[in-house]
Amino acid sequence: MYALVEIKGKQYKALEGAQLTVDRFDKEPGDVLEFESVLMISDGDATEVGNPYVKGAKVTAVVNEQVKGKKITILKFKRRKGYRKKQGHRQKYSVLTVQDIQAK
């Protein structure tokens, strides 16, 4: 069984026991999160698509850890003007483990 779930404006495919790397939540490792914004549920035979969400469906996940992504370097440059600007960024993520997917 799997579900398509919307978390912070992005869509993820959630399988039971799978790990999802999503934008950071202000939660401690071990905290339980419940997502009711389930877009679709499929159990192999039957598929239920929501409009926009499936009513009564819920995905439960546990926060494993808080991690930082790969460093991204931003370089701005204008030729013949002496303008150069270098900036870096590391996005913060939460790693979730999907525990349970509940249909109606």
C-alpha positions in Angstrom: 0.0 0.0 0.0 1.2 3.5 -0.8 -0.1 7.0 -0.7 0.7 10.3 -2.3 0.9 12.9 0.4 1.3 16.7 0.3 3.9 17.9 2.9 4.6 21.7 3.0 3.4 22.2 -0.5 5.4 19.3 -2.1 4.1 15.9 -3.0 5.8 12.7 -1.8 5.1 9.0 -2.4 4.8 7.4 1.1 5.3 3.6 1.5 5.1 2.0 4.9 8.6 1.8 6.4 10.1 4.1 3.8 12.2 7.2 4.6 11.2 10.6 3.3 13.5 13.6 3.2 11.3 16.7 3.5 11.7 20.4 4.3 12.6 20.9 8.0 10.0 20.6 10.8 10.7 22.1 14.2 10.4 18.8 15.9 12.7 16.6 17.9 13.8 13.1 16.7 11.2 10.6 17.9 8.2 13.0 17.5 5.2 11.6 15.7 3.7 13.6 12.8 0.3 13.0 11.2 -0.5 14.2 7.7 -4.2 14.3 6.5 -3.5 15.9 3.2 -3.4 12.6 1.3 -4.0 13.1 -2.5 -4.2 9.4 -3.5 -4.2 5.9 -1.9 -3.5 2.7 -3.7 -3.4 -0.8 -2.2 -2.5 -2.7 -5.4 -6.1 -3.5 -6.5 -8.1 -0.4 -5.8 -7.0 3.2 -6.2 -8.7 6.1 -4.5 -8.1 9.7 -5.8 -9.1 12.6 -3.7 -10.7 15.9 -4.7 -8.2 17.4 -3.7 -7.7 15.2 -0.6 -9.0 11.7 0.3 -11.4 12.0 3.2 -10.6 10.1 6.3 -7.1 9.1 5.0 -4.0 9.7 7.2 -0.3 9.1 7.0 1.7 8.8 10.3 5.4 9.4 10.3 8.2 9.6 12.9 11.0 12.2 12.8 14.4 10.3 12.6 16.9 13.2 12.3 17.5 16.7 11.2 20.1 17.0 8.4 21.6 19.6 6.2 21.8 19.2 2.4 24.6 19.7 0.0 26.2 23.2 -0.1 25.0 25.3 -3.0 27.3 28.1 -4.2 25.7 31.2 -5.8 28.0 33.4 -7.9 26.9 36.7 -9.3 29.2 38.4 -11.8 29.0 41.4 -14.2 31.7 41.7 -16.8 33.9 44.8 -17.0 32.3 46.3 -13.9 34.4 44.7 -11.1 31.2 43.3 -9.6 31.5 39.8 -8.1 29.4 38.3 -5.3 29.7 34.8 -3.9 27.1 33.4 -1.5 26.5 29.9 -0.1 23.5 28.0 1.2 22.8 24.7 2.9 19.1 23.7 3.0 17.9 22.0 6.2 15.8 18.8 6.0 14.0 16.4 8.2 14.2 12.7 7.6 10.9 11.0 8.3 10.1 7.3 8.5 6.5 6.4 7.5 4.9 4.2 10.1 1.3 3.8 9.0 -1.0 4.6 6.1 -4.7 4.6 7.1 -7.6 4.7 4.6 -11.2 5.5 5.6 
